[in-house]
Amino acid sequence: MYPPRFSLIVPSTLDEALEILSKYGENAKVLAGGHSLIPLMKLRLASPKYIVYIGKLQGLSYIREEAGRIHIGALTTHATIESSDLLAKRNPLLSETASRIGDLQVRNMGTIGGSLAHADPAADYPAAMMALNAEIVAKSIRGERVIKASDFFKGPFTTALRSDELLVEVRIPALNGFFGTAYEKLVFRAMDFAIVGVAAMLEIDKTGTIVKAGVGLTGVGSTAVRAKGVEEELIGKPASIDTIVKASARASENLNPPSDIRASSEYRRAMAVVMTRRALSRALEAAKARMKGQG
Ligand SMILES: Cc1cc2nc3c(=O)[nH]c(=O)nc-3n(C[C@H](O)[C@H](O)[C@H](O)COP(=O)(O)OP(=O)(O)OC[C@H]3O[C@@H](n4cnc5c(N)ncnc54)[C@H](O)[C@@H]3O)c2cc1C
């Protein structure tokens, strides 16, 4: 089906884009990689009067480290995140997560800003955003604000972004020490959205105690969630499989996932525990390998 008629606006600078968004507000929609918005328009689930195409804006595609954090521009594609040397060293959780999104064509076009702003409850990045306690930077002509991932996702396809705001940057920690990360995604076919996805990050100290833990789940509710019970169960405990198994059992706490054609709510709750155990086990192995490498 063809989308309804719209006017296309192609700003040449960020300031110009923000002026346009301020002028047209709810009547305008930003277009980045187009891999979520265009299908929605074709299905007539979105009918914006104005499309503001930001794909050609300079200076919004980058991955760099600044003061202990990695800053990622909104237009950075999934493929660039997947293959980043900086992320491979300092935060492999995000590159592994990107590598599990759709297929190569989707990863070449889709952007991190578009994925987060779209806020699909089964999208992959939001789990990593929760596990990493990420910050999302929004900009408008009124200024800039930094939104914590836990405050960003408000519901299915709904975020804290205002209609005149552009998501410009994502900030995640540059990981240090004996850390390990993993993203486990349960799918029935290779390029599906997650039935359940779990992003995990662990850090252990030289005595073999878990000192930091972050666990985020996607596909299990109206937004991605942070598994606080699991994290509590890990911090301060010995870095062992027993600890992981005990902590993972808390992954389904407070979850009320939807039942749909692909999986029942009960199945998703059970799989949340299994995928958390798998993600944490792999993260633990990676953390221990880092310790051995430096020991
Ligand atoms: C076949 C297929 C398979 C896919 N599989 C997966 C998958 O397995 N996992 C997964 O997570 N995703 C998957 N996706 C979605 C894909 O990752 C999209 O690329 C992504 O969700 C949207 O990014 P985009 O740049 O294409 O955004 P667009 O489609 O351009 O925009 C999406 C939404 O975000 C808004 N927006 C875009 N950029 C900004 C910005 N900077 N500031 C404010 N608002 C903005 C737009 O207005 C729109 O509402 C799949 C998509 C397709 C077509």
PDBQT file of the ligand as one rigid body, heavy atoms in Angstrom, charges set to zero:
ROOT
HETATM    1  C1  LIG A 301      12.757  -6.332   8.125  1.00  0.00    +0.000 C 
HETATM    2  C2  LIG A 301      13.076  -5.596   9.396  1.00  0.00    +0.000 A 
HETATM    3  C3  LIG A 301      13.584  -6.317  10.471  1.00  0.00    +0.000 A 
HETATM    4  C4  LIG A 301      13.883  -5.655  11.670  1.00  0.00    +0.000 A 
HETATM    5  N1  LIG A 301      14.362  -6.378  12.714  1.00  0.00    +0.000 NA
HETATM    6  C5  LIG A 301      14.654  -5.762  13.877  1.00  0.00    +0.000 A 
HETATM    7  C6  LIG A 301      15.164  -6.496  14.986  1.00  0.00    +0.000 A 
HETATM    8  O1  LIG A 301      15.388  -7.708  14.921  1.00  0.00    +0.000 OA
HETATM    9  N2  LIG A 301      15.427  -5.808  16.121  1.00  0.00    +0.000 N 
HETATM   10  C7  LIG A 301      15.227  -4.449  16.242  1.00  0.00    +0.000 A 
HETATM   11  O2  LIG A 301      15.477  -3.889  17.304  1.00  0.00    +0.000 OA
HETATM   12  N3  LIG A 301      14.765  -3.731  15.196  1.00  0.00    +0.000 NA
HETATM   13  C8  LIG A 301      14.472  -4.346  14.024  1.00  0.00    +0.000 A 
HETATM   14  N4  LIG A 301      13.994  -3.621  12.976  1.00  0.00    +0.000 N 
HETATM   15  C9  LIG A 301      13.808  -2.164  13.133  1.00  0.00    +0.000 C 
HETATM   16  C10 LIG A 301      15.081  -1.443  12.698  1.00  0.00    +0.000 C 
HETATM   17  O3  LIG A 301      16.079  -1.605  13.689  1.00  0.00    +0.000 OA
HETATM   18  C11 LIG A 301      14.867   0.065  12.464  1.00  0.00    +0.000 C 
HETATM   19  O4  LIG A 301      15.934   0.498  11.693  1.00  0.00    +0.000 OA
HETATM   20  C12 LIG A 301      14.817   0.950  13.666  1.00  0.00    +0.000 C 
HETATM   21  O5  LIG A 301      13.845   0.519  14.568  1.00  0.00    +0.000 OA
HETATM   22  C13 LIG A 301      14.436   2.382  13.272  1.00  0.00    +0.000 C 
HETATM   23  O6  LIG A 301      15.561   3.072  12.871  1.00  0.00    +0.000 OA
HETATM   24  P1  LIG A 301      15.477   4.008  11.603  1.00  0.00    +0.000 P 
HETATM   25  O7  LIG A 301      16.712   4.825  11.588  1.00  0.00    +0.000 OA
HETATM   26  O8  LIG A 301      15.160   3.179  10.415  1.00  0.00    +0.000 OA
HETATM   27  O9  LIG A 301      14.257   4.993  12.000  1.00  0.00    +0.000 OA
HETATM   28  P2  LIG A 301      13.042   5.553  11.153  1.00  0.00    +0.000 P 
HETATM   29  O10 LIG A 301      12.228   4.451  10.592  1.00  0.00    +0.000 OA
HETATM   30  O11 LIG A 301      13.511   6.611  10.228  1.00  0.00    +0.000 OA
HETATM   31  O12 LIG A 301      12.237   6.263  12.345  1.00  0.00    +0.000 OA
HETATM   32  C14 LIG A 301      11.602   5.477  13.346  1.00  0.00    +0.000 C 
HETATM   33  C15 LIG A 301      10.867   6.414  14.332  1.00  0.00    +0.000 C 
HETATM   34  O13 LIG A 301      11.818   7.181  15.082  1.00  0.00    +0.000 OA
HETATM   35  C16 LIG A 301      11.664   8.585  14.832  1.00  0.00    +0.000 C 
HETATM   36  N5  LIG A 301      13.046   9.102  14.760  1.00  0.00    +0.000 N 
HETATM   37  C17 LIG A 301      14.047   8.629  13.981  1.00  0.00    +0.000 A 
HETATM   38  N6  LIG A 301      15.208   9.243  14.294  1.00  0.00    +0.000 NA
HETATM   39  C18 LIG A 301      14.903  10.134  15.267  1.00  0.00    +0.000 A 
HETATM   40  C19 LIG A 301      15.694  11.074  16.013  1.00  0.00    +0.000 A 
HETATM   41  N7  LIG A 301      17.013  11.193  15.836  1.00  0.00    +0.000 N 
HETATM   42  N8  LIG A 301      15.070  11.843  16.920  1.00  0.00    +0.000 NA
HETATM   43  C20 LIG A 301      13.726  11.723  17.132  1.00  0.00    +0.000 A 
HETATM   44  N9  LIG A 301      12.935  10.846  16.472  1.00  0.00    +0.000 NA
HETATM   45  C21 LIG A 301      13.530  10.056  15.561  1.00  0.00    +0.000 A 
HETATM   46  C22 LIG A 301      10.864   8.700  13.560  1.00  0.00    +0.000 C 
HETATM   47  O14 LIG A 301      10.112   9.885  13.512  1.00  0.00    +0.000 OA
HETATM   48  C23 LIG A 301       9.974   7.447  13.651  1.00  0.00    +0.000 C 
HETATM   49  O15 LIG A 301       8.894   7.712  14.495  1.00  0.00    +0.000 OA
HETATM   50  C24 LIG A 301      13.678  -4.242  11.782  1.00  0.00    +0.000 A 
HETATM   51  C25 LIG A 301      13.180  -3.515  10.687  1.00  0.00    +0.000 A 
HETATM   52  C26 LIG A 301      12.877  -4.183   9.503  1.00  0.00    +0.000 A 
HETATM   53  C27 LIG A 301      12.346  -3.388   8.343  1.00  0.00    +0.000 C 
ENDROOT
TORSDOF 0
